[in-house]
Amino acid sequence: MGQVEDQITPFLKARRAALDPAALGLPNGVARRRVLGLRREEVAQLAGISVDYYTRIEQGRAPAISDSVLDAIARALRLSPSEHTYLRNITLPGHRNGGGACARADRPVVRPQILELLQAMDDSVPAMVYGPGMDILAWNRLANRLAFDYDALPEVDLNAGRLVFLRPEARELYPDWTRIAEETVSALRAEIGHFPGHGRPHQVMCELRDTSADFRRFWDAQDVLDRDHGSKRIMNPEVGELVVTFEAFTIPNTPDQRLCTYTARKDSETEHKLRELATKVAVLA
């Protein structure tokens, strides 16, 4: 696998195209717009920098960009906090000069204390640990009954992105597959921004870009979303549809690992079904 192409240009172009000039109080001008969104000169004007300088930034030709300029561009493009962080990190010299290589990276080890915590939640809360590139590093028995049977999967498939895009059963397990796929790609892009020097998120991106047309389509949208909470519908093969909420917590002293829990509203149908699954787990223990 080769080096990732410069990510600044497609990202800034996509964010320009996503904005409505009229909503920002910008006129259409004498001639009709040939492209969607803002022109480069309009972004430069809103950011308070020269058109030439913004053009060099967007083309990846600016050698060093100050935080104040990046903040101004983020405001001009109405970037979300996740998008702002992504922009800041992909403009770092280390990221642009080799940090984005699609090199292989070893799977990190989960601390024994975290494994004990997973086991302590076995009977009530499905829980997992995700690593860089959305690798699935550890899980408890209840999480193993939620959607995929992680115990039966080869290590290479223990990755959220690979499961969504390369396992055909994912479209049956996730009724909202398109939304899940979009969020998965956006989260992977956010990880590449958060960990510019880590090879694993880039490796996963390269593999999926080479093997999945759906992934390439979502990747080209240039969306960024740091998913630390949300909801998900799962068509569980044992108890039927589940509507769970998830919370992802960065593990102290291990910033590239997250503990993710899945719960349901008290007395909801999903909560009762999770209890049923927990009973099945306890019987097999």
C-alpha positions in Angstrom: 0.0 0.0 0.0 1.2 3.5 -0.8 1.1 6.7 1.0 -2.3 8.5 1.5 -2.9 11.4 -0.8 -2.8 14.9 0.6 -6.0 15.1 2.6 -6.1 18.9 3.0 -7.3 19.6 -0.6 -10.3 17.3 -0.8 -11.4 18.1 2.7 -11.5 21.9 2.3 -13.1 21.6 -1.1 -15.8 19.4 0.3 -16.5 21.8 3.2 -16.7 24.8 0.8 -19.1 22.9 -1.4 -21.3 22.0 1.6 -22.1 25.7 2.5 -25.0 27.7 1.2 -23.7 31.2 0.1 -27.2 32.7 0.5 -27.4 31.5 4.1 -24.1 33.3 4.8 -25.4 36.5 3.2 -23.2 36.2 0.1 -24.6 37.3 -3.2 -24.5 35.1 -6.3 -22.8 37.8 -8.3 -23.2 38.8 -11.9 -22.4 35.4 -13.3 -24.0 32.2 -12.1 -21.9 30.0 -9.8 -20.2 27.2 -11.6 -19.7 25.1 -8.5 -21.7 24.5 -5.4 -20.9 26.3 -2.1 -18.3 29.0 -1.5 -15.6 30.2 -3.8 -12.0 30.3 -2.6 -12.1 34.1 -2.5 -15.2 34.1 -0.4 -13.6 31.7 2.2 -10.5 33.9 2.2 -12.7 37.0 2.8 -14.6 35.4 5.6 -11.3 34.2 7.2 -9.6 37.6 6.8 -6.7 36.2 4.8 -5.5 36.8 1.2 -6.9 34.7 -1.6 -3.4 33.6 -2.6 -2.7 32.4 0.9 -5.9 30.5 1.2 -5.3 28.9 -2.2 -1.9 27.7 -1.1 -3.4 26.3 2.1 -6.1 24.4 0.2 -3.6 23.1 -2.3 -1.4 21.8 0.4 1.4 24.3 -0.5 1.5 26.4 2.7 4.6 25.2 4.7 3.4 26.4 8.1 0.0 27.5 9.1 -0.6 29.3 12.4 -3.4 28.3 14.8 -5.1 31.6 14.4 -5.3 31.2 10.6 -6.7 27.6 11.0 -9.2 28.9 13.6 -10.3 31.7 11.1 -10.7 29.1 8.3 -12.7 26.9 10.6 -15.0 29.7 11.5 -15.4 30.7 7.8 -16.3 27.1 6.9 -18.6 26.6 9.9 -16.6 23.5 10.9 -17.8 21.4 13.8 -15.3 20.8 16.7 -14.5 17.4 15.2 -13.9 18.9 11.8 -11.8 21.7 13.3 -9.6 19.1 15.1 -9.2 17.1 11.9 -8.2 20.2 9.9 -5.6 21.2 12.6 -4.1 17.7 12.6 -3.9 17.1 8.9 -2.0 20.3 8.5 0.7 19.2 10.9 4.1 18.8 9.1 4.5 15.2 10.5 1.1 14.2 9.1 1.8 15.6 5.7 5.3 14.3 5.5 4.7 10.6 6.1 2.4 10.3 9.1 -0.4 9.1 6.8 1.4 6.1 5.4 -0.7 3.0 5.1 1.8 1.0 7.2 0.9 -1.9 9.3 0.6 -1.4 13.1 0.4 -4.0 15.9 -2.9 -4.4 17.9 -2.4 -2.8 21.3 -3.0 -4.8 24.5 -5.9 -4.1 26.9 -4.9 -3.7 30.5 -5.9 -6.6 32.8 -7.9 -4.2 35.0 -10.1 -3.2 32.0 -10.6 -6.8 31.1 -11.8 -7.3 34.7 -14.2 -4.4 34.3 -15.7 -6.0 31.2 -16.2 -9.2 33.0 -17.9 -7.4 35.9 -20.5 -6.1 33.5 -21.1 -9.5 31.9 -24.6 -10.0 33.4 -26.1 -6.6 32.7 -24.2 -4.3 30.2 -22.8 -5.3 26.8 -19.3 -3.6 26.7 -16.3 -3.6 24.4 -12.9 -2.0 24.0 -12.1 -0.3 20.7 -8.5 0.5 19.7 -7.0 2.6 16.9 -8.7 2.3 13.6 -11.8 1.0 15.4 -10.2 -2.4 16.1 -12.3 -4.5 18.5 -9.7 -5.4 21.2 -11.9 -7.0 23.9 -15.5 -7.6 24.8 -17.6 -9.3 27.4 -20.0 -12.2 27.0 -23.1 -10.1 26.7 -21.6 -8.0 23.9 -20.7 -11.2 22.1 -24.5 -11.9 21.8 -25.5 -8.4 20.8 -24.8 -8.6 17.0 -21.7 -10.4 15.8 -20.1 -13.5 17.4 -16.7 -12.0 18.0 -15.4 -15.2 19.5 -15.9 -16.9 16.2 -14.3 -14.2 14.0 -10.7 -14.3 12.7 -8.6 -11.5 14.2 -8.4 -9.7 10.9 -12.2 -9.1 11.0 -12.3 -7.8 14.5 -12.7 -4.2 13.3 -15.8 -2.1 13.2 -15.2 -0.9 9.7 -14.5 -4.3 8.3 -17.6 -5.7 9.9 -19.8 -3.0 8.5 -18.4 -3.0 5.0 -17.1 -6.5 4.4 -19.4 -8.8 6.3 -22.7 -9.3 4.3 -24.7 -10.1 7.4 -24.1 -6.5 8.6 -26.9 -5.2 6.4 -29.3 -7.6 8.1 -28.0 -6.9 11.6 -28.2 -3.1 11.2 -31.6 -2.0 9.7 -30.1 1.5 9.4 -27.1 0.2 7.6 -26.5 3.4 5.5 -26.5 5.6 8.6 -24.2 3.2 10.4 -21.9 3.1 7.4 -21.7 6.9 7.1 -21.0 7.3 10.8 -18.3 4.6 10.7 -16.4 6.3 7.9 -16.8 9.7 9.6 -15.5 8.3 12.8 -12.5 6.7 11.1 -11.6 10.0 9.5 -11.9 11.7 12.9 -9.4 9.1 14.3 -7.0 9.8 11.5 -7.1 13.5 12.6 -6.8 12.6 16.3 -3.8 10.3 15.8 -1.9 11.6 12.8 1.2 9.6 13.6 -0.6 6.3 14.2 -0.5 3.8 11.3 -3.5 1.7 12.2 -6.4 4.1 11.2 -4.6 4.7 7.9 -4.1 1.0 7.3 -7.8 0.3 7.9 -8.8 3.2 5.6 -6.5 1.9 2.8 -7.8 -1.6 3.1 -11.4 -0.6 2.9 -10.8 2.0 0.2 -9.3 -0.8 -1.9 -12.0 -3.4 -1.3 -15.3 -1.6 -0.8 -17.0 0.7 -3.3 -19.5 1.7 -0.6 -16.6 2.8 1.6 -15.0 4.8 -1.1 -18.3 6.6 -1.8 -18.7 7.6 1.8 -15.0 8.4 2.2 -15.2 10.9 -0.7 -17.9 12.9 1.2 -15.1 14.0 3.6 -17.4 14.0 6.6 -15.9 14.0 10.1 -17.7 12.8 13.3 -16.1 11.8 16.6 -18.7 9.3 17.8 -18.6 9.1 21.6 -22.4 8.6 22.1 -25.4 7.8 20.1 -28.0 5.2 19.3 -28.1 2.1 17.2 -30.8 -0.4 16.0 -29.7 -4.0 15.9 -31.7 -6.9 14.6 -30.6 -9.5 17.1 -31.0 -13.1 15.8 -32.1 -14.4 19.2 -34.5 -11.7 20.6 -35.3 -9.5 17.7 -34.9 -5.8 17.3 -32.9 -3.9 19.9 -32.7 -0.1 20.2 -29.6 0.6 22.3 -27.7 3.7 23.2 -23.9 3.7 23.4 -21.4 5.7 25.3 -17.7 5.6 24.5 -15.2 6.6 27.2 -11.5 7.2 26.6 -9.6 4.9 29.0 -7.3 6.9 31.4 -3.6 6.8 30.4 -4.6 4.9 27.2 -5.9 7.7 24.9 -6.1 5.4 21.8 -8.5 2.9 23.5 -12.1 3.4 24.3 -14.5 1.5 26.5 -18.0 1.4 24.8 -21.1 0.4 26.7 -24.6 -0.4 25.3 -27.7 0.2 27.4 -31.4 0.7 27.0 -34.0 2.9 28.6 -35.4 1.5 31.9 -38.4 -0.7 31.4 -38.2 -0.5 27.7 -38.7 -3.5 25.4 -35.0 -3.5 24.6 -34.1 -3.6 28.3 -36.2 -6.7 28.8 -34.6 -8.3 25.7 -31.2 -7.5 27.0 -32.1 -9.2 30.3 -33.2 -12.2 28.3 -29.9 -12.3 26.5 -28.1 -11.9 29.8 -30.0 -14.9 31.2 -28.9 -17.0 28.2 -25.3 -15.9 28.8 -25.5 -16.9 32.5 -26.9 -20.3 31.6 -23.9 -21.0 29.3 -21.4 -19.7 31.8 
